[in-house]
Amino acid sequence: MTRWMVAVIMVIALVALAGRDETRPIAAAILALAGAASLAWFAAALRRRARQRTLDRLRAMTPAAFERTVAAWFAREGWLVEHRGRSGDHGIDVLAFRGRETVAVQCKRYAGAASVTPAQLRELYGAAVAAGATGALMVTTGRVSRAAAAWAANLPGTPAQLDVIAGDQLEAIAAGRRRIAAGDD
């Protein structure tokens, strides 16, 4: 329902409120529902705007700053973190350790239209297995191509679990409303 439709319904309800006594309870209920719909629309618009601002800030970072930010998200959740992102990191920017779990993380700071490819997921997965990690995580400010998502979905989960966190999920993680680590939800 658009905001204009809600506005029209509210005007009609207000006119009905000024009318006969028997229509006032119905008009009041319609007015209350229209007001609630309007507030819900406004709250959703604010959430969309906040998500986009957060994503824009992450995309404006240097790749190294984005890697450090992702490492900080793991540290915030109690993981020991090793930032490895540099030339020759063999496809692993961050290693996170907690108990018997080790997560190999690759960070891709992309513009909105750029997508993670199956080759990038294969490289991360291979690097994670070679490092003895129990999980692999691709974190990107961009998107995941359909081919990459299909490749990841067909993995058996052993010897390592592969997860992908794409741009639209980062705002909740940055705000601390969602955990970053696989299997932590």
GICORDA-V130170 format. One record per helix or strand of 3 or more residues. SS is the DSSP state (alpha for helix, beta for strand). FROM is the first residue (numbers start at 1). LEN is the number of residues. If there is no record, write none. Layout:
ss->[SS/SS]
from->[FROM/FROM]
len->[LEN/LEN]
This chain:
ss->[alpha/alpha/alpha/beta/beta/beta/alpha/beta/alpha/beta/alpha]
from->[3/21/63/80/94/101/118/135/146/161/167]
len->[15/40/14/4/5/8/13/6/8/5/8]
